[in-house]
């Protein structure tokens, strides 16, 4: 049997898809009509089409001459059209004969979707008190280069919300982000990637001001509910008006509910550029040792970083390029092992989630490797992936071994092999 394939190049939901019809199978549920073999004096009639799709050509009548009658004549080509196809309204596509490669089975070709990473909303909170002029200069000098460049080059769907005043009464403490990240007008939005909520932040009040309804409503207007939220707090002091526990409760069950995940599964990470004396990883304990120019070590901010797996860097560093590189790369790698699944309804039919695989191409051009699907995180053993919700997945999450490979490969190419689409 020969394979007949449909080639369709289209974008659906932002993903480039290649679709091939199943060889020898039904298209949209239709059954090919087959002419009945003629017998006796009655000519063989062509079979009618199935419920969906036109009938194929009828078979040739094969009846022998009956006594006293004429020999049967050949059957005519079937022309039944059946009921309206289930995918009515889908644009027509060109049919091209695509012979199978020698030695390969004539099977349904997989639909392939380029894997995309989840979106991230990055929230900067900048202390603008009198001791912060030098640190603010470092932020402005590095946010467009060392930070934004890494985020942009990663291919992430990112958005930056700057919570600080661009029109502070003291010019050296104004937080004004220039193009290309910021707008040409200081303090203005530069959609879709940059938004500024103008409010002067002082030594102790960054967390309490964030929760204030006036400013929270402005911040919320630019957040995307499903996006990972990455906070970057820059302060040489401490939050005295709100504890880490109060802030986390606001985000997960209070006014921020629906944007930051839950206490069981937080959807945010809190990075701190604060008064610690050395860089600290999430698994290292809180410190009271402060760097030379800081007022204190910022224990409430440290608590949030430890709780959410965030980094802690000294605010006293004279050059923030390394700090910004580390935080930007941490954000990128935290999303490297999660892939957004496309809508189940595709132009060629429905995705069978049980048949999806992840294809990893090392360096973007190496020999592809398949990551098989496992039921859940506990079933991970070697390369593989699982869904966030097997019944209605929104993300495919790589198992730790596969994740380690991808994180170490800055040019990794990932694709979702969606299997053969059904009706």
C-alpha positions, 0 to 999 in steps of 0.5 A: 500500500502506498502512503498519501500524506498531507503537508500543511505549514501553518502556525497555531497558537504561536507554534509552527506545526507540520501535519501528515495524514495517517496512511491507509486510515480514515480522514475525518472518520470517512471510510473509503468506498469499495465496489461490490464484486458483481455476480450473475446478470447484475453488474457490480455497483460501486460502494458508497462513501463513509459518513465523512469524506468522499468514497473511493473508486469502486471495484470492477464487477466480476460476475460470470455469465448467468444462464439466459443472461448477459455477463456482468459489467464492471462496477462504476466508481463510487461517488457517495459523499456521506454526512458532513465531515466533522472538521468542516470549516478547516481550510483546504490543503494541498495533497502531495504524494510522498512515497515512504522511505525504503524499509520504513513502515507506512504509518501515520507521521507525527505532528511536531510542535516547537516547544516554548518556555513558560512566560515570566514576569520580573518585578524589580523593587528598589529602595530609594532611601538616601544611602542608596544613590550608588546602588541605584546607579549600578542598577541603571548601568546594568539592567539594560545590558547584563540583565536584559540581554540575557533574558532577551537572548534566552527566548523567554516571553518576559515582562519587567515591572519596575516598582520605583519612582522615576521622578524622585525629588533627588536626581541621583535616586531616580530610577529611570530605565532607558531604551531599549528596555525602558521607554524614551520618556523616563518613567513611561511604559514600553509595552509589551516588555516594560512597565513602571509603577512610580512610587518612592520606596524608602528604607523599610516600606517596600513590601508594605507598599507593594501590598497597598491597594493603590500600588498593587492594583497598578502592578496587577494590571501588568501581571499575567496570572500564569506567568512565573513571577521573579522578584528582585529586591534591592535594598541596604536596609530591612522591611520593618512594616511587613514580615516575610510571612505576611508578604507570602500570605498576601501573595498566595492567599490574600490580595495576590491570590491567583497570580503567585501560586499557593502555599503548596506550590508557589509560582514565584521566586524572590531574589535579594540584593541586600546587606548580606556579606557574601553571595548565598545559595537558597540552601544556605542559612540566613545570615546576620553578617552584613557587608560594609555599607549596608544598614543590616543584612535584610533578614525578611528579604532573606527569608523570602529568598530561602522560602522560594529558592532565590539567590542572595547577593551583597548590595555593597558590590561595586560592580553589579554585572556579575550579580545581574548575570547570576540572577538573569541566568537563574531565571532562565534556567528555572524555566528551561525544564518546563514546556508549554503544551499547545491546545489539544484541538489542532487543525488535524484533530485532537492530541492524544496526550498519552502519545506525546514525546519530547525530542531533544537535539543537543546543541540544536544540530546533534543527533535527536534524543527522545524523552519518554513520558512518565506518569508523574515526578515520582516515576522519573528514572533517567530521561523523561518528562511528566505533565503538571496535570495529566488530564488537562496538561498545560506544561510538560516538565522534564525529569531531573536527569533530562533537565540537567542535560538541557540546562547545561546546553545553551543551544538545546532544541526541544520539540514536542512530538504530538503523535498522530492526531485523531478525531 
